[in-house]
């Protein structure tokens, strides 16, 4: 989960953290890395696309109970 407190937003901290972690994983030999994001959050979606992530699929989660 990525969360930036309001007073630290729009300074690039989240972008730097996600990009840095992604680069570290790929540098250590991982073939790919992925993340899940809420489609209704345009801010995070824009950040992730800006650093190179691309939308691949929509995901739905269902739970059933008796």
VEXNUGU-115968 format. One record per residue (C-alpha): residue number from 1; x, y, z. Coordinates in steps of 0.1 Angstrom, whole numbers, plus 5000, padded with zeros to 4 digits. Layout:
<site num="NUM" X="X" Y="Y" Z="Z"/>
...
***
This chain:
<site num="1" X="5000" Y="5000" Z="5000"/>
<site num="2" X="5013" Y="5034" Z="4991"/>
<site num="3" X="5000" Y="5063" Z="5012"/>
<site num="4" X="5013" Y="5099" Z="5014"/>
<site num="5" X="5001" Y="5122" Z="5042"/>
<site num="6" X="4984" Y="5153" Z="5028"/>
<site num="7" X="5012" Y="5177" Z="5039"/>
<site num="8" X="5038" Y="5157" Z="5018"/>
<site num="9" X="5017" Y="5152" Z="4986"/>
<site num="10" X="5027" Y="5166" Z="4952"/>
<site num="11" X="5064" Y="5164" Z="4961"/>
<site num="12" X="5072" Y="5132" Z="4942"/>
<site num="13" X="5078" Y="5110" Z="4973"/>
<site num="14" X="5054" Y="5082" Z="4963"/>
<site num="15" X="5067" Y="5082" Z="4927"/>
<site num="16" X="5103" Y="5080" Z="4939"/>
<site num="17" X="5095" Y="5051" Z="4963"/>
<site num="18" X="5076" Y="5030" Z="4938"/>
<site num="19" X="5101" Y="5036" Z="4910"/>
<site num="20" X="5130" Y="5029" Z="4933"/>
<site num="21" X="5115" Y="4996" Z="4946"/>
<site num="22" X="5106" Y="4986" Z="4911"/>
<site num="23" X="5142" Y="4993" Z="4899"/>
<site num="24" X="5156" Y="4974" Z="4928"/>
<site num="25" X="5135" Y="4943" Z="4921"/>
<site num="26" X="5143" Y="4943" Z="4884"/>
<site num="27" X="5180" Y="4949" Z="4892"/>
<site num="28" X="5180" Y="4918" Z="4915"/>
<site num="29" X="5168" Y="4896" Z="4887"/>
<site num="30" X="5130" Y="4897" Z="4889"/>
<site num="31" X="5116" Y="4894" Z="4853"/>
<site num="32" X="5087" Y="4917" Z="4861"/>
<site num="33" X="5069" Y="4934" Z="4889"/>
<site num="34" X="5033" Y="4944" Z="4891"/>
<site num="35" X="5009" Y="4963" Z="4913"/>
<site num="36" X="4972" Y="4966" Z="4920"/>
<site num="37" X="4956" Y="5000" Z="4920"/>
<site num="38" X="4921" Y="5013" Z="4924"/>
<site num="39" X="4907" Y="5023" Z="4890"/>
<site num="40" X="4888" Y="5051" Z="4907"/>
<site num="41" X="4920" Y="5068" Z="4919"/>
<site num="42" X="4933" Y="5088" Z="4890"/>
<site num="43" X="4962" Y="5102" Z="4910"/>
<site num="44" X="4978" Y="5069" Z="4917"/>
<site num="45" X="4971" Y="5056" Z="4882"/>
<site num="46" X="4988" Y="5086" Z="4866"/>
<site num="47" X="5018" Y="5082" Z="4889"/>
<site num="48" X="5022" Y="5045" Z="4880"/>
<site num="49" X="5019" Y="5051" Z="4843"/>
<site num="50" X="5043" Y="5080" Z="4844"/>
<site num="51" X="5070" Y="5057" Z="4859"/>
<site num="52" X="5064" Y="5030" Z="4833"/>
<site num="53" X="5036" Y="5007" Z="4845"/>
<site num="54" X="5009" Y="4999" Z="4820"/>
<site num="55" X="4974" Y="4987" Z="4826"/>
<site num="56" X="4970" Y="4950" Z="4818"/>
<site num="57" X="4937" Y="4938" Z="4832"/>
<site num="58" X="4908" Y="4947" Z="4855"/>
<site num="59" X="4905" Y="4926" Z="4886"/>
<site num="60" X="4873" Y="4918" Z="4905"/>
<site num="61" X="4872" Y="4902" Z="4939"/>
<site num="62" X="4841" Y="4883" Z="4950"/>
<site num="63" X="4834" Y="4866" Z="4983"/>
<site num="64" X="4805" Y="4843" Z="4991"/>
<site num="65" X="4789" Y="4834" Z="5024"/>
<site num="66" X="4762" Y="4811" Z="5035"/>
***
